[in-house]
Amino acid sequence: MDPRGFPTSLPEFQRVFPDEAACAKYLEAVRWPDGFICHKCGHKDEPYRIRTTAPIVFRCRSCKLGTSLTAGTVMDHTRTPLSIWFWGAYLVTTQTPGQSALQFQRQLGLSRYETAFQILHKLRAGMVRPERDGIGGEHPVEVDECLVGGRTRGEGRGVHHKATVVGAVEVRLRKDAEDRAAKHKAAHDGGVPLKKLYYAGRLRLRVVDGRGAEGLTRFISENIAPGSLIRTDGWHSYERLPSLGFEHAPLDLNGDPEKAEQHLPMIHLVFSNLKTWILGTHHGCIAQHHLQAYLNEYVFRFNRRFYPMTAFNSVLGLAARSESATYAELYSGTWAHPAA
């Protein structure tokens, strides 16, 4: 157990959440950290607890309204035990490469693949905070696009059905940058590689409809703090950035890998790791209408990579304040896009 109380191993997790009662107690504390408050009348008091149903129903002592423990969360109307949800949250947030639905089904002994898929997709809904801050500010931001998807065969050369993904990542100076620079200069001739002095900060990813200016600039305006320095290639769709209040540093790369490595090293590394994750964990089998949900998971894990054990608490804390997607929204993929 780490100093903040997060389980750091599977045996510790088993001890902290041994049964349904422990999971319910934790979820109640996440939903109402200062005690139960009726969402209808605002009355704050210890509620009546009706345990004849699962999950527990809390009844307000003032207006008598009943509120399910999972109401208004991604677990609303679930028939799956809370312990399964907790194990799922733990596995998907603490395993470095994440979990595919098939792996999840096998590890938790679920009888149906669809159950595993729904649980993972609903947990992904809790990985995005609608009120999250824009990235950048004092840190420069690299922005670029890539194509994600498998090969298309039998439709002619140059034809593909890949999705366009735009990404933005902060470039942060390492605290020990001066020491790293001195050590590198002592061991090598020439300049110091940027990756020795900088690291990738917060990340944002979104599926967009092509490389048009409207989609790219909307993504930037909604995800990057105004006034930030943005580095891009020379693509004309980024020409409007100065008029939108951003400091713009474009560079025509002309397919030169050395220029790309110097100007946009972090976002290209992010895209490379993203594609490796999709091919490795999910074997490249992600439908385009579900791609944004998987990008949300990748961003969540990336932004918490230095604190992997707190990610479990974060995803349940966020999930307890996220509306559950409907069946139609879940399988159409539309639920993942508005908050992306």
C-alpha positions, 0 to 999 in steps of 0.5 A, a space after each residue: 500500500 502506498 502512503 496515500 492508501 492506493 493498492 499497489 498489488 493485486 493482493 492488496 487490492 483484494 484486501 481493500 475490496 474483499 466483497 460487495 459491501 466494501 465496494 459499496 462503501 467506497 462508492 458511497 464515499 466517492 459520490 457523497 464525500 461530505 455525507 448523503 445529500 438528496 438531489 431533489 430537496 437538498 436535505 443532508 442527513 443520514 438516509 434510510 438504507 434499503 438493502 432488499 435490492 442491489 445496489 443499495 437504495 438511499 431514501 431521503 428522510 425529508 422527501 422520501 425520494 429513493 436514490 440508487 447508489 449507482 444512479 447517475 453513474 456509468 454503472 447505472 442500472 447495472 446487473 453486474 456486481 460492483 466487485 467486477 466493476 472495481 476489478 475492471 477499473 483496477 485492471 484497465 488503469 494499472 496494467 501498462 498496455 491496458 486490457 482488451 475486452 477479450 482479456 478482460 472477459 477471461 480474467 474476470 470469468 465473465 460468461 459473455 464478451 458483450 458484458 466485458 465490452 460494455 463495462 470497459 466502454 462505460 469506464 472509458 466514459 469516466 476517463 474524460 472530464 468535461 471541465 478539464 483545463 486546456 493544455 499548454 499555457 507556459 509550455 509549448 504544444 506540438 500539434 500534428 495529425 496521423 492516419 490510424 487503421 489497417 490496410 485496405 486490400 483489393 480496392 486499388 493503390 492509394 485507397 484507404 479507409 483510415 481515420 484521421 487523428 489529430 493530437 496535441 502534446 505539451 513539451 516540458 523541460 526536465 527539472 534536471 535538464 542542465 545536468 543532462 546537457 552537461 553529461 551529454 556534452 561530456 560524453 558526445 560531440 555536438 548538440 544535445 538531443 531535445 528528448 534528453 532535455 524535454 519530456 511529453 506533458 499532457 496529451 489530447 487526441 481526437 478523431 477528425 473528418 480529414 485535415 481541413 482547417 475547421 476540424 483542426 482549429 476547433 480541436 485546438 481552440 477547445 483543447 489548448 489554452 489561449 496564448 500558447 505557443 503551438 508548433 506545427 508543420 507547414 500545413 495550410 490549415 494551421 494558418 488561422 492560429 495567430 488570428 485565434 490568439 495563439 503564437 504559431 511556429 510552423 515549419 515546412 518539413 517536406 518529408 525530411 525525418 531530421 526536421 520532423 525529429 527536431 521540430 515535432 519529436 514528442 507528438 510523433 513519438 506519441 503517434 508511434 506508441 499509440 499505433 503500437 498499443 492498438 496493434 499490440 493490445 487490440 491487434 489493430 481491430 478497432 472499429 472507426 466509430 469506437 476509435 475515439 473511446 479508445 483514444 480517450 483511454 490512451 490519453 487517460 493512461 498517458 496523462 497519468 503514466 507517472 502516477 499509475 496507482 492513482 489512476 484507479 481512484 481517478 477513473 472511479 471518482 470520475 465515473 461516479 460523476 458521469 452519466 451512463 451511456 445508453 445502449 444505442 449510444 454505446 454501440 454507435 460510438 456517438 457518446 465518446 465524441 462530444 467530450 473528446 
